[in-house]
């Protein structure tokens, strides 16, 4: 197991190196001069030139890339052009907000999604199935910014139960988390339904029924455990997407997470912070995928990591 | 495909309840995209400052926005932009990704692993990020939003087509084509392409909805189609300010996107269930 984890971690390195190259090239393809932006509108040509030298922007691209990798290896992304503080610190400050929002959303999506999927599979081809399937496809089809606006209109403007914008204690988390959960909920419910239907048709479930076990015991004790394995993978992948995909929801609710920071940093051409954000997004996505693979083995003892 | 088989599949699809509903919804919005501008009672961009935020009336069935523009006309014309961007961007993404995947799977060896590592790198940026990144470089607008939404789908189609190509290229008929002296290009174009196309076509239908959501999200963030163009995502972005007083400004374009994407998703599911009996 340990050897497998180590091998998988080593395999991640080329992907991350590729990510670093893409991020570096992307940053330098952005239009606009960061030195001019950081210096402000009243700065003289000399002041801008000084800043350019301080940021290392006067060096050839290859030299800048070597500096970038060298700094990256030491966990140093440089300082934010806007506030002069370390870029990594800025990213980490906003990270926890996005992390908690995504975690609550994915737990909600998994819990409700699996229950909806079970109901649809057990009562296959009934009205309950049709309702559950429609709910699931609806969750995937509704744009998060529209759902967010509807929830704000209902629960913040009219009923005044929750605040309009996020980030004000736990009550500020409810509406953004509900909005963010809709898409993954639909995906997980559909996946849980088809996975459970497949398992319910297998020999061992038929044997369990033939033994005279009651339907709930067959479903929850025998079928569900096996049906959940692919659902766990899907949930993990969705969590990875949420961590990077909260940009729109954070914008609707003015929630100061990573997506919000990304939009701010792109408009200010704050290179070090954008670099940090993109690297963190890619890193967490790759790590979540790795964790999902490892979880596989815990749930299904037949999978060995030799 | 034989005509009787085709006819059989057609009836099988029509018996698929949610698939038929999806087909009907998709057709309604496709017709709206084709004929919406002709049906619109007013010019969607014509401002009328004496009738701003007028609410529902006999002249303006869905009311007017903050510039006095007719909301019904804007929603009808918006179909052409929103659905058009979705279809065009998906086709570009499928075309570029498809050629990439076909070439990679056929070439095999070093080039295949190198190109698939590149796909891994592109897929390592989740969600909207690649599209936002591209628009940060090009600047906002209609063409950038189409290119960014297409770019978003390229690695996904590349991986899908590569998988099918790997399966197909080992078949006897491909070997026979080689033995008869067919060159690589001919084998890829004439023999491999038609066999990998079927799964891609189903996926294209499912993908248009996702791409529409991406493109409208970009417009909502101010990175896509710019005002006064009546694109649904951009209309929702404008509607945010008037949510408390005029929720209809958000509901009309919001429902339009939701129902179009819902229709396309149901249609794609129906097609998949009909064409691939293994997946239920």
Interface residues (C-beta under 8 A of the other chain):
Chain A: X14 X15 X16 X18 X19 X21 X22 X26 X29 X30 X31 X130 X133 X134 X137 X138 X140 X141 X142 X143 X144 X145 X146 X149 X150 X152 X153 X157 X194 X197 X240 X241 X243 X244 X245 X247 X248 X251 X252 X262 X263 X266 X278 X281 X282 X285 X286
Chain B: X17 X18 X117 X118 X120 X121 X122 X124 X125 X126 X127 X128 X129 X132 X133 X136 X137 X139 X209 X213 X216 X217 X220 X221 X233 X236 X237 X239 X240 X243 X244 X247 X250 X251 X254 X257 X258 X259 X261 X262 X265 X266 X269 X279 X280
